[in-house]
Amino acid sequence: MARKKILILGSTGSIGIQALEVIRLQPDDFEIVGLSSYRNEKLLRAQAAEFRVKETILAEGTNLASFIAGIKADLALVAISGSAGLIPTLAAIESGKNIALANKESLVMKGREIMTAAKLHKTQLIPVDSEHSALFQLLQKVPKKEVLKIILTCSGGPFWRKTKEELEKITVKDALKHPTWKMGKEITINSATLVNKGFEIIEAHHLFGFDYEQIEVLIHPQSLVHAMVQLKDGNTLMHYSPPNMQIPISYALNYPNRHKFLLENVGKRSPGPFLPPTALDFFPPQKTLLKGIELGYQIGRLGGDNPEKFVRTNEKAVRKFLEGKISFLEIYTPSFFTPRNNEA
Ligand SMILES: NC(=O)c1ccc[n+]([C@@H]2O[C@H](COP(=O)([O-])OP(=O)(O)OC[C@H]3O[C@@H](n4cnc5c(N)ncnc54)[C@H](OP(=O)(O)O)[C@@H]3O)[C@@H](O)[C@H]2O)c1
């Protein structure tokens, strides 16, 4: 059988590198036809040499969009971080490629446009975010009309139990230490502020078409259950897997198949055991100090250009925090998010 042709956008980042680890295990199944990064030329060259990739580019925006349009691929993995993922995601959809979407910001910013374009160009969007990959799998089991609620879990990040006094003293180093996931800097800070979960609420709304009232979040520090689907008849389906991004990446790359050897391989490297620890804890999210979840609901419901503004202003604030110019709690400074009530 012909190998699946894969284009990886953002191959030098955390998701890109993990995708290459998955592909390394399946040389007979995948052929990498293109790689992109932004600044890391050295790693991009090394990846291209190892996987014999002819088409590579260091670019963003419209230059990257032209590169994408010129490449023939069955699937594009969009693993670019932040708002920079929007143009490449749309370019990949418009050129008719199926999408493995790690870049949640593009869906937050232009969810409606992306879902409409995917429908128009008959491309499949397979989420890579672990919670959305879990929901994508669970929702295949039941008709949508039977679903009462979808529940996203959230590790809580490193600070969800901290007091205001403690949060005021958080350093960049503290915020970059995530308890269960090893990720790029921006998403790690967004996980600490819970803005990442706010983004994921909006992402789930667009991907699966549920109202915000039907989307819940539960803090689950073990990061083993990634999502749940509560049905009208009293049953709840849960998705469980070790906290290792190679699992949802492998799922998205192999979809609709599953790769049988990956699980064994991941087991050796995963931080947690396969069997659940003695307890799986779930708590309602704390909404007062870490405002990311609340902002996600509020801004998602307002719609219009507010979600895009949310992504862009948060991105600037996170950069300032990483540069030591503002404190952790100043990431939420209200002037960054003054929503406009211009559309329901
Ligand atoms: N990491 C995770 O575990 C995880 C889990 C779920 C979802 N996600 C989502 O996946 C996406 C990627 O996250 P990540 O953690 O892998 O990020 P990351 O480690 O920061 O990597 C970002 C990648 O995007 C490239 N890039 C950065 N700015 C760019 C620009 N302006 N134009 C084009 N390319 C650019 C980078 O290239 P250079 O290396 O050359 O700068 C790098 O290849 C994010 O949307 C994140 O929310 C990540």
The ligand as an SDF file (V2000), in Angstrom:
LIG
                    3D

 48 52  0  0  0  0  0  0  0  0999 V2000
    3.0760   20.7160   23.2940 N   0  0  0  0  0  0  0  0  0  0  0  0
    1.9970   20.0570   23.6190 C   0  0  0  0  0  0  0  0  0  0  0  0
    2.0470   19.0710   24.3660 O   0  0  0  0  0  0  0  0  0  0  0  0
    0.6590   20.4760   23.0730 C   0  0  0  0  0  0  0  0  0  0  0  0
   -0.4940   19.7820   23.4660 C   0  0  0  0  0  0  0  0  0  0  0  0
   -1.7100   20.1420   22.9000 C   0  0  0  0  0  0  0  0  0  0  0  0
   -1.7840   21.1730   21.9780 C   0  0  0  0  0  0  0  0  0  0  0  0
   -0.6500   21.8400   21.6310 N   0  0  0  0  0  0  0  0  0  0  0  0
   -0.7490   22.9500   20.6640 C   0  0  0  0  0  0  0  0  0  0  0  0
    0.1330   22.6540   19.5710 O   0  0  0  0  0  0  0  0  0  0  0  0
    0.6880   23.8650   19.0470 C   0  0  0  0  0  0  0  0  0  0  0  0
    2.2080   23.7380   19.0860 C   0  0  0  0  0  0  0  0  0  0  0  0
    2.6290   23.6720   20.4390 O   0  0  0  0  0  0  0  0  0  0  0  0
    4.1220   23.2980   20.8270 P   0  0  0  0  0  0  0  0  0  0  0  0
    4.0980   23.1040   22.2980 O   0  0  0  0  0  0  0  0  0  0  0  0
    4.6200   22.1970   19.9680 O   0  0  0  0  0  0  0  0  0  0  0  0
    4.8720   24.6760   20.4550 O   0  0  0  0  0  0  0  0  0  0  0  0
    6.4280   24.9530   20.3330 P   0  0  0  0  0  0  0  0  0  0  0  0
    7.2190   23.8770   20.9840 O   0  0  0  0  0  0  0  0  0  0  0  0
    6.6320   26.3470   20.7800 O   0  0  0  0  0  0  0  0  0  0  0  0
    6.7010   24.8380   18.7330 O   0  0  0  0  0  0  0  0  0  0  0  0
    6.1590   25.7570   17.8460 C   0  0  0  0  0  0  0  0  0  0  0  0
    6.5280   25.4060   16.4030 C   0  0  0  0  0  0  0  0  0  0  0  0
    5.9650   26.4410   15.5470 O   0  0  0  0  0  0  0  0  0  0  0  0
    7.0150   27.1350   14.8370 C   0  0  0  0  0  0  0  0  0  0  0  0
    6.6660   28.5540   14.8410 N   0  0  0  0  0  0  0  0  0  0  0  0
    6.7360   29.4280   15.8800 C   0  0  0  0  0  0  0  0  0  0  0  0
    6.3390   30.6590   15.4880 N   0  0  0  0  0  0  0  0  0  0  0  0
    6.0250   30.5580   14.1770 C   0  0  0  0  0  0  0  0  0  0  0  0
    5.5640   31.4800   13.2040 C   0  0  0  0  0  0  0  0  0  0  0  0
    5.3450   32.7850   13.5010 N   0  0  0  0  0  0  0  0  0  0  0  0
    5.3210   31.0280   11.9450 N   0  0  0  0  0  0  0  0  0  0  0  0
    5.5420   29.7300   11.6060 C   0  0  0  0  0  0  0  0  0  0  0  0
    6.0030   28.8040   12.4880 N   0  0  0  0  0  0  0  0  0  0  0  0
    6.2310   29.2070   13.7600 C   0  0  0  0  0  0  0  0  0  0  0  0
    8.2730   26.8580   15.6410 C   0  0  0  0  0  0  0  0  0  0  0  0
    9.4270   26.9880   14.8070 O   0  0  0  0  0  0  0  0  0  0  0  0
   10.8890   27.3130   15.4690 P   0  0  0  0  0  0  0  0  0  0  0  0
   11.2280   26.1210   16.3270 O   0  0  0  0  0  0  0  0  0  0  0  0
   11.7670   27.4440   14.2890 O   0  0  0  0  0  0  0  0  0  0  0  0
   10.6940   28.5740   16.2670 O   0  0  0  0  0  0  0  0  0  0  0  0
    8.0300   25.4080   16.1140 C   0  0  0  0  0  0  0  0  0  0  0  0
    8.3200   24.5200   15.0690 O   0  0  0  0  0  0  0  0  0  0  0  0
    0.1470   25.0060   19.9250 C   0  0  0  0  0  0  0  0  0  0  0  0
   -0.9670   25.5730   19.3050 O   0  0  0  0  0  0  0  0  0  0  0  0
   -0.2830   24.2940   21.2110 C   0  0  0  0  0  0  0  0  0  0  0  0
   -1.3500   24.9630   21.8710 O   0  0  0  0  0  0  0  0  0  0  0  0
    0.5670   21.5190   22.1460 C   0  0  0  0  0  0  0  0  0  0  0  0
  1  2  1  0
  2  3  2  0
  2  4  1  0
  4  5  1  0
  4 48  2  0
  5  6  2  0
  6  7  1  0
  7  8  2  0
  8  9  1  0
  8 48  1  0
  9 10  1  0
  9 46  1  0
 10 11  1  0
 11 12  1  0
 11 44  1  0
 12 13  1  0
 13 14  1  0
 14 15  2  0
 14 16  1  0
 14 17  1  0
 17 18  1  0
 18 19  2  0
 18 20  1  0
 18 21  1  0
 21 22  1  0
 22 23  1  0
 23 24  1  0
 23 42  1  0
 24 25  1  0
 25 26  1  0
 25 36  1  0
 26 27  1  0
 26 35  1  0
 27 28  2  0
 28 29  1  0
 29 30  1  0
 29 35  2  0
 30 31  1  0
 30 32  2  0
 32 33  1  0
 33 34  2  0
 34 35  1  0
 36 37  1  0
 36 42  1  0
 37 38  1  0
 38 39  2  0
 38 40  1  0
 38 41  1  0
 42 43  1  0
 44 45  1  0
 44 46  1  0
 46 47  1  0
M  CHG  2   8   1  16  -1
M  END
$$$$
